[in-house]
Amino acid sequence: MLVYFAIPVALAALVTAGGGIAALTRGWVLPRVRPVIERPRVYGWGVLLLALGMCLLAVSMMVFTDMMLTAGRTIAVAIMFVGSQVVLKSRRPRVADPQVLSGS
């Protein structure tokens, strides 16, 4: 039963990794997220970490036993968390609203 969930996760990880590789090699980012990304290479590393975590999650669902399944999921979630933090670091810093700062 887990195979039916693991295969789409692995395919999503493959597509995600393609976006990360494009950001790393060419500096290309999807048009929807392009305005908020300041450092595309850092974004690419973060997306690749997310894809690695998703692949590990899919593999842990298909291959590991009960004890290893729990450890594999924990490691996969930790890798995906680190990847999301790297993606957040690649974004543009928020600009403070002058109206909020002036108090009016």
C-alpha positions, 0 to 999 in steps of 0.5 A: 500500500505504501508503494502507491504513495511512495511512487508519486513522492519519488516523481515529485522529488525528481521534478523538484530536483530538476528545478534545483539543478536549473537554479544551481547551474544556470541561475534559473528560477521558476517565474512565480518565485523569481521576484522573491529570490535574491540568491538563486544558487543558494535556492538551488541547494535548498531545493536539492536538499528538499528533493533529497529528503523526499527521495529518502522518504519514498525509499524508507516507505518502500524498503525499510522495516519498522524500526528503520522506517521510523529512523528513515522518516525522521532523517528525511524530515530533518533533511527537508527542514534544513532544505526549507531553511536554506530556501528561506535564506535565499529570499530577499529580505523584507523591506520595512513599511515606512508608514509602520516605522513613522507611526502614522 
